[in-house]
């Protein structure tokens, strides 16, 4: 049961990064505008890089490839995105602060799940032990 739970959780975390990032490709201009609004530096470079990392990392988690590395990479990226783009402590007339708080807290939960996955990937009792 533990292996099944970890595998399902890993796949769902991967799906979280994979599917919504495909919508970022379709809504590329809106995402770029959102990054500019939040004063993210070099958005023309960081947005495509972020999309590649999230789609690739999401796929890797779903299939179980380099779980620890992908979980740690996506955790770091999630934390950076959270602080940079869901900065509810700043005021943006175009945005709902409560929505940003929700996104911030949701991303902390995803960050926590990725950290747990990173740690659990070394535990042989979960069937995820990797070299």
C-alpha positions, 0 to 999 in steps of 0.5 A: 500500500505504501508503494502504491501511495508514493507512486500515485502521489509522484505521478499526480505531482508530475501531472500538476507540472505537466498539464498546466504548463501546456496551457502556459504555451497556449497563453504564453503572452498572458503569462509573460505579461503576468511575469512583467507585472511582478517585475520578474527579471528576464521574462523572455528567457525565464518563461521558456526555461520554466516551461521546459523544466516544468514539462520535462520534470513533470514527465520525469516524475510521472514515469519515475525517472531521476525522482530525487533530482526532479523533485528537488529541482521542481521544489526549488523552482516552485519556491522561486515562482511562489516568492516572485509571482504570488507575492500577496504582500505587494499590491497590484491593482489588477490582481485579487490579493486573496487569490494570490494568498491561495496560490502562495499557500497551495504552492507551499503544499506542493513544495512540501510534497516535493520535499517529501518525495525527495526524501522518500526516494532514498527509502527502500521500503517505499520501493523508490531507492535509486543510486 
